[in-house]
Amino acid sequence: MSSRRNTLIRTVAALCGDIAVGVGLATACAWVIEVAALGLFLSFLLWLVGALLALALSQYLVHPAAQLVLSDRKLDAACKALASFTHTTPKTGAQVSEEVMDFGRKSWDSVAERMRKAL
C-alpha cells in the first residue's frame, strides 16, 4: 500500500514540476518574442528551443529532484507524522469518493438555488 501511495505522490509531484517548467519556459519564450519583435521563423525556432529545454530540464532536473526529495523513507515518515496529528482512522477510497460526491452535490444544489432566486 505505501509503495503505491509513494509512487502516486512522486508522480503527481513530478507532473506538477513538469507543468511548472513548461509554463515558465513558455512565458519566457512569449516575453522574448514580444520584446524582441521576432519574425515568424525566429519565433518558431525559439519555441522549438524552449520545448527542448523544457524536456531537458524535466528529465535532468525535475525528475531526479522528485526522486531525491520524495524518497520512500521520507514519504513514510511524513505520512506517519500527518496521521499522528489527525488522530483518526484512515478512510477508504469509497468513503473519500462518497464525501467528495456529497460535497459536489451540495455545491451544485446551492448554485442551482441561487440561480432560481435570481430569476
C-alpha positions, 0 to 999 in steps of 0.5 A, spaced: 500 500 500 505 505 501 509 503 495 503 505 491 501 511 495 509 513 494 509 512 487 502 516 486 505 522 490 512 522 486 508 522 480 503 527 481 509 531 484 513 530 478 507 532 473 506 538 477 514 540 476 513 538 469 507 543 468 511 548 472 517 548 467 513 548 461 509 554 463 515 558 465 519 556 459 513 558 455 512 565 458 519 566 457 519 564 450 512 569 449 516 575 453 522 574 448 518 574 442 514 580 444 520 584 446 524 582 441 519 583 435 521 576 432 519 574 425 515 568 424 521 563 423 525 566 429 519 565 433 518 558 431 525 556 432 525 559 439 519 555 441 522 549 438 528 551 443 524 552 449 520 545 448 527 542 448 529 545 454 523 544 457 524 536 456 531 537 458 530 540 464 524 535 466 528 529 465 535 532 468 532 536 473 525 535 475 525 528 475 531 526 479 529 532 484 522 528 485 526 522 486 531 525 491 526 529 495 520 524 495 524 518 497 520 512 500 523 513 507 521 520 507 514 519 504 513 514 510 515 518 515 511 524 513 505 520 512 506 517 519 507 524 522 500 527 518 496 521 521 499 522 528 496 529 528 489 527 525 488 522 530 483 518 526 482 512 522 484 512 515 478 512 510 477 508 504 477 510 497 469 509 497 468 513 503 473 519 500 469 518 493 462 518 497 464 525 501 467 528 495 460 526 491 456 529 497 460 535 497 459 536 489 452 535 490 451 540 495 455 545 491 451 544 485 444 544 489 446 551 492 448 554 485 442 551 482 438 555 488 441 561 487 440 561 480 432 560 481 432 566 486 435 570 481 430 569 476 
